[in-house]
Amino acid sequence: MEERLLLYATLGANWVYGSRITYSFVPDGTSIGGTPSTLYQTLNALYPTSVWQREFNEAAAVWQAVANVNLVQVSDDGSALGAAGYQQGDPRFGDIRFSAIPLAFGTLGAAYSPPQLNGGPLAGDVVLNSIMSWKIDANYDLKTVAIHEIGHALGMSHSEISRADMYSYYTAMKQALHSDDVSGIRSIYGGRQGDAWNSNGQSNLSYWDAKSLDGWRTSANQITVADLNITNPGQTEWFWVTIPSSNIGSFTVSAQSTNLSLLTPQVTVYDASLGLKGNAYSSQFGDTATLTIPGVSTGQGFFIRATASGGGSTGAYALQVNFGTVPLTPVAPPFTMVPTQNSQGAGLNTLVQGTVNTVRATERALQDHHVQLKIGNLSAWGDALLAPGFARASPALESLYAAAAAKAQAASAPIAATAEASAFGAALSFRHEVSPSWTGGLQTTTGAIDDVLAGWGGFEKSSVGKRRPHRS
């Protein structure tokens, strides 16, 4: 057998329209497999709504900053999780829905996998454990868990790297992505792409490269430019406008990320000599920054600079300029409605360096916890984030462990790789019970499997916190 190193893993699934993936917070009382959600009750008892929701917004923005996706918070009408509807773009709620009910002790949260593994509105939904002691900037850190679960909802599986956000157990606060997480999400959606003004040899990143928008002006004396994109933190985009002969002595400029992304927009206007004329910004994720410049006359030219102002450092936006009296109409979000599709079952694409023996591959699959998640009467493919040393294997997996241990004890020689694969392969189809009826407090799944592997001989015993490659 040879040494191998497993890095990030993806689920072989992704949202059809990465250009706009929505999320929402379900109202209390929403049915989660038959149990009413208490998300607001749980977190409002600890922090104001705006504070804890910002933790989720920042968690989503972490993924948006590095991948070619835009995430948008929308409202939620309280329809039961798993209710019939669109797989993506359902107008009643987000593609990813956050809720909270009591889960098994040691389970921090669980996320149902995105399309195509799961079809229907349940895909991507996240359920937190309402009985955990949630904290902000302390353990168990809400943002850390949100980053992990959103990663699953976007198509990430677990990483072998303990410092990665997508490591299968909560080990510490992790509020920024590890390079392994970045590589994984980009393998699904690619990196952020520049807009038409910053691709194919074009650039408007500096004032000397400002792009004129005069040709975009309509008969209503308005300019609307959609499909713009702040691709990298700190990036700016520069434009130029000339006051038309028909004007009202002022003009208004808006940078809109509302309904388009989590960008926190900022817009600044300068005169032709780069003298500051005005600045507007928002500190809210997915908002619109607007300012009006008075005292202008025909023929004057102005620079417009658009950028991010805070936590939402990247994302899609639209720019609008109004020289007239007719109010601007906000830019509509892109079309993202996808009807319910058939679930395609489990898939696990793992980036591997070197070769991997069958048993270690099987152990890795079990560590991933990518199984049928059962929460009340809801059952679909998904992943759970566990606290080390607390979560317990499902009864079916415990039975497998006991049978494998007995077989290993009776064996006089190491079991062949094919037999090892046979003994553990079926575990991937077991349901991982995370509903209140599944109690915990014993060994973790990985620890139990490690004991079996060590008993078989020829394998190094690993731990949840530190995993070692096998050498032979």
N, C-alpha and C positions, 0 to 999 in steps of 0.2 A: 504494500500500500504506500501511497505517496502523500507528501504534504500538500495541503490545499488551503487557500484562504478565500472565504466567501465574503463578499462585500455587500452592497445594497441588493435588495431584491424588489422586483415589481410584480404586480398581480396579473399582468397581461390584460389589463382593462383600463379604460379611460373614458372621459366624457366626450361625446361627439363634438360639442361646441365648447372648446376651451376658451373661446373669445368672451364667454360670459357664463360663469358657473355661479349660481346663486346659493345663499344659505339663509336660514331663518331660525329664530328661537321659538319653540312651540309654546303656546300659552299653557298655564297650569290647567290640569284637568284633561289635557289631550291624552287619548288612549295609547299607551305603549304596550302592545301585546296584551291588553286587558287591564293594565295598571295605569292609573292617572299620573301624568308627569307633574313633578313639583320643582321644575327647574328654577322658576322665579322665586318660589317660597324658599328653596334651599339657599340660593345665592344672595337674594335680597336680605336674608337674615345676617349676612356677613358683610356685604358691600352694597352701595347704591347701584341701581340697575346700570346706569351709564358707565360705572367703573368696571364691573365684571364683564359687561358686553364689550368694552374696549379691549379687554384681554383677548377675547375671541377675535376681534377685528385685527389686532396686532398679529395674532397667530396666523390668520389667513393671509395678511399682507406679507409675512415672511416667505410664504410659498410664491405669492404673486411676484415678489421682487426678483426671483431667480428663474422663473419658468414662463413659457409663452401662454399664460392663462390670466384671466381677469376674474376676480371674485367680487360679488356684489351682495350686500345684505338687503333682504326684502322682508315683507311682512308675512305672517303665518296665520291662517284662519282656524287652526286648531283641528283640522281633519286628522283622524286617527293615522298613526304611522302605518304604512303599508296599504292605505286606502287606494282604490282604483284611481288611475289618473295617468298623466304624462310621465315618462321616464326622466325627461329633462325639460325645463321651461314651463312647468305647471304653474299657472297664474295664482294658485291658491297658497303656495308656500315655496320655500327654497328647494333647490336640488339636494342640498345637504341640510338636514334639520337637526337641531340640537335639542335634547331633552334630558331629563334626569328622573330616575326611579331607583329604589333600593336594589342593588346588585349583590352578588356574592362578595363576602368580605375578602379584601385583597384585590378585587377587580376595580380598577380606577375608571375605566370606560371601555366601550366597545363600539366599533364602527362597522357597518355593513359595506361591503365592497361596491365599487361603482359599476356601471355598465362596462363590459358586457357580461360580467360574471353574474350580476343580479339584474333582472329586468323589472321595470316598474318603479314606482315612486320610493320604495324602501331603499333602493340603491343609494349608497353614500350617507345614509342617516347615522347619526352619532348619539349614543345614550351614555350619559355619565352616571356614576354611582352617587346617589343623593345622600348616602350615609357616610361618605368620606369627609374628612376634615380638610376642606378646601382652603387654600391660602393664596395670596398674591405675593410673589417674590420670596416665598418660603415653601417648604415641603408640606403637603403636596401642592405644587404650584399649578395653578389653573392654566396659565399660558403654556407651560410645558406640555401638559396633557392635551390641550387643544391643538397645539402644533402636531403632536403625534397622531391624533385621531383625524385631523384634516388631511394629513399625509396619506392615511389609509383611504379616506374618502376620495382622494384624487388618484389612487391607484398604486400607492407604495405598499410594499410588504415590509418585513423586518430586516434590519441590518445586523451583521455580525459584530459591528464596531460599537463598543459600549458607550463611546462618547457621542455617537450619532443620536439624533432625535428619534429615529426610527428603530432604535434598539428595542428589543421585545419586552424589556422590563424598565420600570421607573427606577433610575439609579441616582439622579440628582436633577437640579433645575437645569434646563437646556432651552434658552430663549432665543438662540440663533442657530441657524442650520449648520451642521457639519458639512465638510466638502463631500462626504459620501452621500448625504441627503440630497445635496445639490445635483450631483451626478445622476442619482436615481430619478429625480423628478424630471430632469432634462432628457433622460432617456425615453420618457413617456411623451412629453409635450414639446421638447426642444427648449432652447434658451429664448429669452424675450427678443422679439424682432423689431427692428426699426420701422417707422412709418414711411410713407412715400417721400417724405422730406429728408429722410436720413437712411436711404438705401439706394442701391443701383447708382452709386457714385454721387448721390445728392447729399447735401448737408446744410443745416441751418443752426448749428450749435453755437455760433458766435454772431455778434451783431453785424459784422462785415459780410456774413453769409445770409443775412435776413431775407426771407422770401416774401415778395410782394403778393398781397391778397386783393389788390384792386380789381383784378379780373374775375374775382369771385363775387363781386357786389351785384345784388339783384335789383330789380326795379323798385323794390320796397326799401332800397337803401340799406340792405342788410347783408352780412357775410356770415356763412356757416361753413366751417371746415370740420368734418367728422373724421373718425379713424386716425386720430393722432395718438402718439404713444411716447410717454417718458420711459425709456428703456432701461436706463441705469440711474442709480441714486446720484443726485447732484447734477444730472443733465438739464440743460436749458434748450428751449427752441425759440428762435427769433423770427418775427414777422414784421412786415411793413405795410402801413395803410396810408392813403392820401385822402384828405377830407374832400368829398365831392362838392360840386357847385350847389346841389340841393342838400342843405343841411339845416339843423336847428340850433347851431352854435355850440353843440356838445356832441359827444359820442360815448357809447357804453361798450365795455368789453367784458366778456364772461368766459371763464375756463370751467367747463363742466365735466366732472367725473361722476356725477349723480346717475345711478342706474347703469353705469358703464364700467366702473372699476373701484378699487379702494384708494386710488390716488388722492392725496390731500393737496388740492390745487392751489397754486399761487400765480397771479398775473400782475405784471408791472408794465407801465407805459412810460416811454421816454420821448422827448422831442428829438428833432433831427440832430441836435448837438449833444445828445445823450443826457440832457437835463431831466431829472426825475419829475414826472408829472403826476404819478399816482401809483399806489400799490394796494392789492387786496389779496387776502389769503384765507384759507380755512384750516382749522386744526382737526376737523371731522373727516373720518374716512368716507370716501364717496360723496363728495359735496360739490358745490359750485361757488367759485369766487368771482365777484362782479364789482367793477368800479366804473364811475362816470367821470369823464374829463371835460370840464366846462371851458368856455372862452376860446373856442377854436374857429377858424375861418377857412374858406375855400382855398385849396392848394397846399395847405400845411401837411407835412408828413410826420408820421410818428412810428417809433419802434414799439413792438409788443413782445414782451418776453414771458414765456410760460415755463413753469417748473413745478416741483413739489415743495410743500412747505413743512412737512413733518414726517410722521410715522408711515404714511402711505407714500413711499419714496418712488414708486414706479406705477405705471398703469395706463390704461386707455383714457382718453379725454377728447372733448370737442371744444373748439374755439369759436366764439361768435362775436360779431361786431355790429352795432346798430347805430346808424347815422340818422335814423328817422324817428317817427313817433309810434309806429306799430310795434307792440311788444314782441319780443323774441319768443319763439316756440322752442322749448328744450329739445335737444336731439334725442330721438327714440332709441332704445337699446336694440341691439341686433337680434334677429330671429334665432331662437334656440329651442323651439319646441320639438321634442322627439316622442312619438307614441311609445307605449309600453312594448318592449321586445321580450322574447323568450330568454330566460336565464340560460347562460352557456356553461354554468358549472365552474369548477375550480381550475385555476391556472396559476402557475408560479414560475416566473422567469427570473433566474438568479444569475448575477454576474459572477463568474468563477475565474480565478487565476490558478492555473495548473489543473490537476485532476482531482477527483473526489471519490472516495470509496463509498459504496452503497449505504452502509450503516450510518456514516456521518451525514450523508445527504438526507437520510430518513430522519435522523436526529434533528437536523436543521429544519426540516419541514415541520416537525412537532414543535420545535422552539418557536417557529413563526406563529403558532396558534391560528393559522389560517384554516378554518374549519367551518362547519355549519353552526352559526351562532343562533342559539335559541333563547329568546326573551319573551316569556309568556307564550302567546300563540303565534309569535313571529319567528320564522326560521329562514335564514338565508346565509349565503357565504359572507364571512367577515373575520375580523380580528379583534382581540381584546388586549388592552394594556394592563399588565399585572404588577403588583408590588412584590419584590423579591421575598421568597420565603413564606408567602401567605396563600397564594392561589393554589387550588387543588385541581388535579386532573379530574375529568368527568368519570363517573362510575364505569363507563365502558372502557376508558383508557386504563383505569386502575385494574380492571379484570385482565386486560392485555398484559399489563406489567406483571401481575401475579403469575400468569401463565408462562410468560417469557422467563421470569426469574426461576420458576420451578424447572423449566426446560434447561436453563443454563446450569443449574445446580447438578442436574443429572448427567449433563454432557461431559465427556472425558476429553474433548478437544474443542477448539474454537469452531463455531458454526460458520459455514461457508457464507460468502456474501449474498448468494441468492437466497439462502434460507433466512438470513437476517432481513433482507428486503421483504420477504414474504411475511415474517413475523410482525413487522411494523407497518407495512404498506397500507393495511386497512385502517390504520389510525387516522389517516387523513379524511376519512369519510365520517368519523364520529362527530356527534354534535357536542359543541362546547357549551355547557349549560352556564349561562351567566345570569339567569333569573334568580329571584330571591329563594327559590326552592333548592338551588345548588349551594350548599354550604362549603366553607373552606377552612383552612387553618393548618393543613399538612404540607407535605412536600410540593414543590413546584413540579410541573410536567417535565421540565428539562432535568431537574435533579433526579427524578425517578428514572428517567431513561438513562441518565449517566450511570446510575447504579447498576442497571441491567447490563450496559455495555462493558462496564468495568468487570463485572462478573463473568462475562464471556471471554475475557482475556484479549490481549493485543490492542487494547484501547486505553488512551489516557482519560482520566476522569476530569471533567471540566466543572466549572461552577457557573452560576447565573451571571456573576459579575465579571468573570475572566474566563475566556475560552482559549484553549491551546490547540495548535495543529497537531495532528497525529503524524508521527514519523515511523518509518520502517526501513 
